[in-house]
Amino acid sequence: MIETERLILREILPSDADAMFELDSDPEVHRYLGNASVKSRKKILEIIDFIRGQYNVFGIGRWAVVLKENNKFIGWAGLKYVNEPMNALSGYYDLGYRFTRKYWGKGYATEASTALMDYAFNKLKIPYVYALIETGNLKSRRVLEKVGFHEDKSMTIDGVPHVQFKAIKPT
């Protein structure tokens, strides 16, 4: 668990299914993700099982982001260990986040990502972290730049331009 000024980041639990469904059923949330919004609660439970499996296998994964003031689930953020090859990379940590639309623009992605990068570099001793976004996702680009990422390379995935970012542990 990680605490920030306004947030608690903790494991995603099956009891988060309704809030996760609210998040992932919104097509606007999926605008830059290259996939369709989720249509069923059953699919959300499968996603939660997958995430929880990553905790067991890799000791890390996406975490629920809840507001300290009322314990309300507002999205998820976390480090995912990627072991399948992607653009000549494998065996790396990927920073990701997703928030329910009504919580956009409040600095939560930056706050959670700052805490996660500190956790990655100082607790896990990871030397670098990657993040991948669609080129048009300017808001995520600003978040990544605020927390220390720099553009690493451009690529096209399924015909869509993407930018890979990399953050290196400060010395």
Secondary structure by P-SEA (a helix, b strand, c coil): ccccccbbbccccccaaaaaaaaaacccccccccccccccaaaaaaaaaaaaaaaaaccccbbbbbbcccccccbbbbbbbbcccccccccbbbbbccccccccccaaaaaaaaaaaaaacccccccbbbbbbcccaaaaaaaaaaaccccccccccccbbbbbbbbcccc
